[in-house]
Amino acid sequence: MRKLAYLIALLLGLTAPATAWAHAHLVSSLPAVGGTASPTDTIRLTFSEGIEIKFSKVEVKMDDGMDMGPAKIALDPADDKVVVVTLPQPLDAGVYKLHWQVVSVDTHRTQGDFSFTIK
């Protein structure tokens, strides 16, 4: 009986880390995190797992805090891990801050932000 209890505790301990990692993390972006890019009105965010787009949000602001307008977000039709952000107009030269908040297909909410430069 005692061995069975240890075995169950071991199995529960081995599955706990898998649960802790079940959040969508930003894997890459275009423009790249901290990178420099040409003027664009489209930003692509790739996450570690599928995203529920209707519960997700992305904001793009200039370094001084000026909002770049309402961003439209959609999933890439070929990959539910890729969020495509379309801005009302191409970004001019400057430093921008992007804040993302997403809900993954397993209902976990994550968020983060990063900067990039348009040359």
Secondary structure, DSSP 8 states (H G I E B T S, - for coil): -HHHHHHHHHHHHHHHHHHHT-S--EEEEES-TT-EE---SEEEEEESS-B-GGG-EEEEEETTS-B----EEEEETTEEEEEEEE-SS---SEEEEEEEEEEBTTS-EEEEEEEEEE-
